[in-house]
Amino acid sequence: MNVVQNIESFKPNKKTVLTIGTFDGVHIGHQKIIKSLVDLAHHKNLEASILTFFPHPRMVLQQEIGIKLIDTLEEKKRVLEGLGVDNLIIHPFTKSFSKLTALEFSRDVLAEQLQIRSLFIGYDHRFGRNREATASDLVGLGKTYGFEVHIIPKQEIDSITVSSTKIRKAIEQGNFKRVHDFLGRPFELSGTVTKGQGLGRTIDFPTANILVKETYKLIPPRGVYLVGAEVNHRSFFGMMNVGIRPTVNGKHETLEVHLFDCEENLYDLNLKIEFIEKIRDEVKFQSFDHLKIQLEKDKEVCKRTLISKGIR
């Protein structure tokens, strides 16, 4: 997949079909749009291209909200490449860019700069200054400026329309079954293993402390989770604690994972975590002995859950 950092740098080898959006999570609704895009591109010998934006528009226009995102930029790139996209245009989103009218964006960006043949968008797509125009408006603008517009209908699971907002809410609630259903894959995070206090090792539950460098990455709420992990091209299962470690009077939120059947030194390595299920909330215990007893119970719950899901 060819990745370019702004619209001006985009030089396709062939005419292109395009879709536009932030695509946070690249959920099954996004995937439907992208599959339609890729299928048409292959059928007509064109290039399948995506125009996305970074920072996320809400980070620029609604800074006080402090929005957290499902995917980091690197995670998004990896998923999009796996869907067969030829070109990914990551355009810097600025306040000045946000002031383009729908007409200016269609004429100057889509028709003149990108020279698109076809455009695929979701049923609820809005664009232009203050989100002034709808998908239907874009159909008319496409006729004026020489490109086709294909509108993809909403995607539902159990009569619930899939959206990035609903996925973020499900993550915040620890509902990883819904997250998996809506994403079509597990929710993940990645980070570097850093040195901790080594307290877990004293009770036979050594943990890897994970530092996620992207401050905008959405982190699940405090609690204990059954997770999958990938490090050095090897896969493990384990349990992760997200929280402040109240039993040791911790003050700062940490991500600690205990990997089953792993004796490797993980310091400074990159660890990818996939969330499978929430086991319990974070609790303050009276002593390390009480904590160890609970961790043994948590581990058994994790292993039974894996068996019940047919994972191992």
C-alpha positions in Angstrom: 0.0 0.0 0.0 1.3 3.4 -1.0 1.0 6.0 1.8 1.3 9.7 1.2 1.2 12.5 3.8 -1.0 15.0 2.0 -3.3 15.5 -0.9 -0.8 17.5 -2.9 1.7 14.6 -2.8 -0.7 12.1 -4.3 0.3 11.0 -7.8 -1.7 7.8 -8.8 -0.4 5.5 -11.4 -3.9 5.1 -12.8 -7.2 6.8 -12.4 -8.6 6.3 -8.9 -11.7 5.4 -7.0 -11.9 7.0 -3.6 -13.5 6.9 -0.2 -13.2 9.6 2.5 -13.4 9.4 6.2 -11.7 9.2 9.5 -12.4 5.5 9.7 -11.7 5.2 13.4 -11.7 1.5 14.2 -12.2 0.5 10.5 -15.4 -1.3 11.7 -17.6 -3.6 9.6 -19.5 -0.6 8.2 -16.2 0.9 7.0 -15.1 -2.5 5.7 -18.3 -2.7 3.6 -17.5 0.6 1.9 -13.8 -0.3 1.4 -14.7 -3.8 -0.1 -17.1 -2.1 -2.6 -14.3 0.4 -3.4 -11.7 -2.3 -3.9 -14.0 -4.6 -6.0 -14.9 -1.7 -8.4 -11.2 -0.7 -8.7 -10.1 -4.2 -9.6 -13.1 -4.7 -12.0 -12.3 -1.4 -13.9 -8.5 -1.6 -13.6 -8.3 1.5 -11.4 -6.6 2.2 -8.1 -8.5 1.9 -4.7 -7.6 5.0 -2.6 -8.6 6.3 0.8 -8.5 9.9 1.9 -8.3 10.1 5.7 -7.3 12.8 8.1 -4.9 13.2 11.0 -5.3 14.6 13.6 -8.9 13.5 13.9 -11.2 16.4 13.0 -12.7 16.5 16.5 -9.2 16.8 18.0 -8.8 20.0 16.1 -12.4 21.5 16.2 -13.4 20.2 19.7 -10.1 20.3 21.6 -11.8 20.6 25.0 -13.4 17.2 24.6 -10.2 15.2 24.5 -11.5 12.5 22.3 -9.8 9.1 22.5 -9.6 6.9 19.4 -10.1 3.2 18.8 -7.1 2.9 16.5 -3.7 4.5 16.4 -2.6 5.7 13.0 -0.2 2.7 12.6 -3.0 0.2 13.6 -5.3 1.8 11.0 -2.7 1.6 8.3 -2.2 -2.2 9.0 -6.0 -2.9 8.8 -6.5 -0.9 5.6 -3.6 -2.6 3.9 -5.1 -5.9 4.8 -8.3 -4.9 3.0 -6.5 -4.4 -0.3 -6.3 -0.6 -0.5 -3.7 0.7 -3.0 -3.3 4.2 -1.8 -3.7 5.8 1.6 -3.7 9.6 1.7 -3.3 11.0 5.2 -4.0 14.7 5.0 -3.3 17.0 7.9 -6.6 18.3 9.2 -6.4 22.0 10.1 -8.9 24.7 10.9 -8.3 26.3 7.6 -8.9 23.0 5.7 -12.2 22.7 7.7 -13.4 25.9 6.2 -13.6 24.5 2.6 -17.2 24.6 1.4 -18.7 21.4 0.0 -18.5 22.9 -3.5 -14.9 23.9 -3.0 -14.0 20.5 -1.7 -15.7 18.6 -4.5 -14.3 20.9 -7.3 -10.8 21.7 -6.0 -9.9 18.5 -4.1 -11.9 15.6 -5.5 -12.1 16.7 -9.2 -9.0 18.8 -9.8 -6.4 17.5 -7.3 -7.3 13.9 -6.9 -9.0 13.5 -10.3 -11.3 10.7 -9.1 -13.5 8.6 -11.3 -15.8 7.3 -8.5 -16.4 8.1 -4.8 -17.8 5.6 -2.2 -19.4 7.1 0.9 -21.5 5.9 3.8 -25.2 6.7 4.1 -24.6 9.3 6.9 -21.5 11.0 5.3 -21.4 14.8 5.8 -18.7 17.1 4.5 -17.8 20.7 3.8 -17.6 23.6 6.2 -19.6 22.9 9.4 -20.6 19.5 7.9 -23.0 21.5 5.6 -23.6 18.9 2.9 -25.0 15.3 2.9 -24.3 12.2 0.8 -27.2 13.2 -1.4 -25.7 16.6 -2.0 -22.5 14.9 -3.1 -24.3 13.0 -5.8 -25.3 16.3 -7.4 -21.8 17.7 -7.0 -20.4 14.6 -8.6 -22.6 15.0 -11.7 -21.4 18.6 -12.0 -17.7 17.8 -11.6 -17.5 14.4 -13.4 -17.4 11.6 -10.9 -19.8 8.9 -9.8 -21.0 8.7 -6.2 -21.9 5.4 -4.6 -23.8 5.5 -1.3 -23.4 2.4 1.0 -26.3 1.7 3.3 -25.9 1.4 7.1 -24.6 -1.9 8.6 -26.5 -3.3 11.6 -25.9 -6.1 14.2 -28.9 -7.2 16.3 -30.8 -4.2 14.9 -28.1 -1.8 16.2 -26.4 0.4 13.7 -22.6 0.0 13.8 -20.6 3.2 14.5 -17.3 4.3 15.9 -19.0 6.1 18.7 -20.9 3.0 19.8 -17.7 1.0 19.7 -15.9 3.5 21.9 -18.8 3.3 24.3 -18.6 -0.5 24.3 -14.9 -0.4 25.1 -15.5 2.0 27.9 -18.1 -0.4 29.3 -15.7 -3.4 28.9 -18.2 -5.1 26.5 -15.7 -6.8 24.2 -18.1 -9.2 22.6 -19.9 -6.2 21.1 -16.6 -4.6 20.3 -15.5 -7.7 18.4 -18.8 -8.0 16.6 -18.7 -4.4 15.4 -15.0 -4.3 14.5 -14.9 -7.8 13.0 -11.7 -8.4 15.0 -10.5 -8.0 18.6 -9.8 -4.5 20.0 -6.0 -4.2 20.4 -3.3 -1.9 21.8 0.4 -2.0 21.5 3.3 -0.6 23.6 6.8 -1.1 24.8 7.5 -3.2 27.8 9.1 -1.1 30.6 10.6 -1.9 33.9 8.2 -1.9 36.9 8.6 -2.5 40.6 8.8 -6.3 40.1 6.1 -6.9 42.8 4.2 -9.4 40.7 7.2 -11.7 40.6 7.3 -11.9 44.4 3.9 -13.6 44.4 4.6 -15.8 41.3 2.6 -13.5 39.0 5.3 -11.7 37.0 3.9 -8.9 34.9 5.0 -6.8 31.9 4.3 -3.1 32.2 3.2 -1.7 28.9 3.8 1.9 27.8 1.4 3.1 25.1 3.1 6.2 23.5 0.0 7.5 21.7 -1.8 9.6 24.3 -5.0 9.6 22.1 -5.4 5.8 22.2 -8.5 4.7 24.0 -7.7 2.5 27.0 -10.4 0.2 28.5 -11.7 1.0 32.0 -10.0 -0.2 35.2 -10.3 -3.9 35.7 -8.8 -7.4 34.9 -9.1 -8.7 31.4 -8.5 -12.0 29.6 -6.2 -11.1 26.7 -4.2 -12.5 23.8 -0.7 -11.2 23.3 1.9 -11.2 20.5 5.6 -10.6 21.0 8.6 -11.6 18.9 6.3 -13.4 16.5 5.0 -15.6 19.3 1.5 -15.7 20.7 0.3 -16.1 24.3 -2.8 -15.8 26.4 -2.8 -13.9 29.7 -4.6 -11.6 32.0 -4.1 -7.8 32.1 -4.8 -5.3 34.9 -5.7 -1.8 33.9 -5.7 0.5 36.9 -3.8 2.1 39.7 -2.9 -1.0 41.7 -4.7 0.1 44.9 -3.4 -2.9 46.9 0.1 -1.2 46.8 -1.3 2.3 47.1 -0.6 3.1 43.4 -1.4 6.6 42.2 -0.9 6.4 38.4 -2.8 4.2 35.9 -0.7 1.4 34.6 -1.2 -1.5 32.1 0.2 -4.7 33.4 -0.1 -8.1 31.8 0.7 -11.6 33.1 1.3 -14.0 30.2 0.6 -17.7 30.7 3.5 -20.0 30.1 5.9 -17.3 29.2 9.4 -17.2 30.7 11.0 -14.7 28.3 12.6 -11.4 29.2 10.3 -8.9 27.5 11.9 -5.6 28.5 12.1 -3.1 25.7 10.1 -5.3 23.3 6.9 -4.3 21.6 3.9 -6.2 22.9 0.5 -6.3 21.1 -2.5 -7.0 23.3 -5.9 -8.2 22.1 -8.8 -7.9 24.6 -11.0 -11.0 24.8 -13.2 -10.5 27.9 -13.4 -8.5 31.1 -13.0 -10.7 34.1 -13.7 -8.3 37.0 -13.3 -4.8 38.3 -10.1 -3.6 40.0 -10.2 -4.2 43.8 -8.0 -3.2 46.7 -7.0 -6.3 48.8 -6.0 -6.4 52.4 -2.6 -8.0 51.7 -0.4 -9.5 49.0 -1.6 -13.0 50.1 -5.2 -12.0 49.4 -4.2 -10.6 46.1 -2.4 -13.8 45.1 -5.4 -15.9 46.0 -7.6 -13.8 43.8 -5.1 -13.8 40.9 -5.1 -17.6 41.1 -8.9 -17.5 40.8 -8.7 -15.0 37.9 -6.3 -17.3 36.1 -8.7 -20.2 36.4 -11.6 -18.1 35.1 -9.4 -17.1 32.1 -8.5 -20.7 31.3 -12.2 -21.8 31.6 -13.3 -18.9 29.4 -10.7 -19.9 26.7 -12.0 -23.4 26.8 -15.7 -22.3 26.6 -14.9 -20.1 23.6 -13.1 -23.0 21.9 -9.9 -21.0 21.8 -7.7 -23.6 23.5 
